Amino acid sequence: MRKRLVSKSPLLRGWLAVAALLAQPAQASMFKGEALDTAADVLSWVVIVLVPIVGIVVFWLVHILPEKIAEKKKHPQAKAIQVLCLLSLVFGGMLWPIAWLWAYSKPVMYKLAYGTDEVEHEHAAPPEAEARSGGAAPAGGGQG
């Protein structure tokens, strides 16, 4: 059978008795009185104002990720993916997985029609800079 350590050692019993006598009462907070009320008021305003703002910003940033991925991969349907991301924000995120999958998909029919599955987006480089550098003129004519 196991023997209890406390009953056999009078020195340990003595130290435990001294520790029990010197123990301080437990405190629920480091603040007291008016400082506790002020800290509670500040914390309640942070929770009421700051937490919803941070939550909305994080929700929005997560929902535009498929749009950013589509632009980075030069997806030819990036504008449609952007619209789906906006609709997903309106519908509470229900369409977000579809936008995510669409951003990572390869546009097969686009490649069959145009010979490539990538497209340069209009905001990548301004046409004036392209014309000065000797690039191709923008489709649809110039300064007519």
C-alpha positions as CSV (number, residue, x, y, z in Angstrom):
1,M,0.0,0.0,0.0
2,R,1.1,3.5,-0.6
3,K,1.8,5.6,2.4
4,R,1.1,9.3,2.6
5,L,4.1,11.5,2.5
6,V,2.6,14.2,4.7
7,S,1.8,11.9,7.7
8,K,5.4,10.6,7.8
9,S,7.3,13.9,7.5
10,P,6.9,16.3,10.4
11,L,9.1,18.9,8.6
12,L,6.8,18.9,5.5
13,R,3.7,19.2,7.8
14,G,5.3,22.2,9.4
15,W,6.1,23.9,6.1
16,L,2.5,23.3,4.9
17,A,1.1,24.8,8.1
18,V,3.3,27.9,7.8
19,A,2.3,28.3,4.1
20,A,-1.4,28.0,5.0
21,L,-1.0,30.7,7.7
22,L,0.8,33.1,5.4
23,A,-1.5,32.6,2.5
24,Q,-3.2,35.8,1.2
25,P,-6.9,35.9,0.2
26,A,-7.5,35.5,-3.5
27,Q,-8.2,38.6,-5.6
28,A,-10.4,38.6,-8.6
29,S,-8.9,41.6,-10.1
30,M,-5.8,43.7,-9.9
31,F,-8.0,46.8,-9.8
32,K,-10.1,48.0,-6.9
33,G,-13.0,50.5,-6.5
34,E,-13.2,53.2,-9.1
35,A,-10.3,51.8,-11.2
36,L,-12.2,48.6,-11.6
37,D,-15.2,50.5,-12.9
38,T,-13.1,52.5,-15.3
39,A,-11.4,49.4,-16.6
40,A,-14.7,47.6,-17.1
41,D,-16.1,50.7,-19.0
42,V,-13.1,50.8,-21.3
43,L,-13.2,47.1,-21.9
44,S,-16.9,47.2,-22.7
45,W,-16.4,50.0,-25.2
46,V,-13.6,48.0,-26.9
47,V,-15.8,45.0,-27.1
48,I,-18.9,46.9,-28.4
49,V,-17.0,49.1,-30.9
50,L,-13.7,47.6,-31.9
51,V,-14.5,43.9,-32.1
52,P,-17.3,44.2,-34.7
53,I,-15.2,46.5,-36.8
54,V,-12.2,44.1,-36.7
55,G,-14.6,41.2,-37.5
56,I,-16.1,42.9,-40.5
57,V,-12.7,43.9,-41.9
58,V,-11.4,40.3,-41.5
59,F,-14.6,38.9,-43.1
60,W,-14.1,41.3,-46.0
61,L,-10.4,40.5,-46.4
62,V,-11.1,36.8,-46.5
63,H,-13.9,37.2,-49.1
64,I,-11.7,39.2,-51.5
65,L,-9.0,36.5,-51.5
66,P,-10.3,34.7,-54.6
67,E,-10.4,37.9,-56.5
68,K,-6.7,38.6,-55.6
69,I,-5.7,35.1,-56.5
70,A,-7.5,35.4,-59.9
71,E,-5.7,38.6,-60.7
72,K,-2.4,37.1,-59.7
73,K,-2.9,34.1,-61.9
74,K,-4.1,36.3,-64.8
75,H,-7.4,34.5,-64.9
76,P,-9.5,35.6,-67.9
77,Q,-12.7,35.6,-65.8
78,A,-11.2,37.7,-62.9
79,K,-14.0,40.3,-63.2
80,A,-16.7,37.6,-62.9
81,I,-14.9,36.2,-59.9
82,Q,-14.8,39.7,-58.4
83,V,-18.6,39.9,-58.8
84,L,-19.1,36.5,-57.3
85,C,-16.9,37.6,-54.3
86,L,-19.1,40.7,-53.9
87,L,-22.3,38.6,-54.1
88,S,-20.8,36.3,-51.5
89,L,-20.4,39.2,-49.1
90,V,-24.1,40.0,-49.6
91,F,-25.2,36.4,-49.1
92,G,-23.1,35.9,-46.0
93,G,-20.3,33.8,-47.5
94,M,-22.4,31.1,-49.2
95,L,-20.8,31.7,-52.6
96,W,-17.3,32.1,-51.4
97,P,-16.2,28.5,-51.9
98,I,-17.4,28.6,-55.5
99,A,-15.3,31.8,-56.1
100,W,-12.3,30.2,-54.4
101,L,-12.6,27.1,-56.7
102,W,-13.2,29.2,-59.8
103,A,-10.1,31.4,-59.1
104,Y,-7.9,28.2,-59.0
105,S,-9.5,26.6,-62.0
106,K,-8.1,26.5,-65.5
107,P,-10.5,28.1,-68.1
108,V,-10.6,25.4,-70.7
109,M,-13.0,26.9,-73.1
110,Y,-11.2,30.2,-73.0
111,K,-8.0,28.5,-74.0
112,L,-9.7,26.7,-76.9
113,A,-11.2,30.0,-78.2
114,Y,-8.2,32.3,-77.6
115,G,-5.2,30.0,-77.5
116,T,-4.2,31.0,-73.9
117,D,-5.6,30.6,-70.4
118,E,-4.0,33.9,-69.2
119,V,-5.0,37.4,-69.9
120,E,-3.3,40.7,-69.1
121,H,-5.6,42.9,-66.9
122,E,-6.2,46.5,-67.9
123,H,-4.7,47.9,-64.7
124,A,-1.4,46.0,-65.1
125,A,0.2,48.7,-67.2
126,P,-1.2,51.9,-68.6
127,P,-1.5,52.0,-72.5
128,E,0.6,55.2,-72.6
129,A,3.5,53.4,-70.9
130,E,3.1,50.5,-73.3
131,A,3.1,52.7,-76.4
132,R,6.3,54.6,-75.2
133,S,8.1,51.3,-74.5
134,G,7.4,50.0,-78.0
135,G,4.7,47.5,-76.9
136,A,1.7,46.7,-79.0
137,A,-1.0,49.3,-79.5
138,P,-4.2,48.8,-77.5
139,A,-6.9,46.8,-79.3
140,G,-9.8,48.8,-80.8
141,G,-7.8,51.6,-82.4
142,G,-5.8,54.5,-81.1
143,Q,-6.5,58.2,-81.1
144,G,-9.0,58.4,-83.8
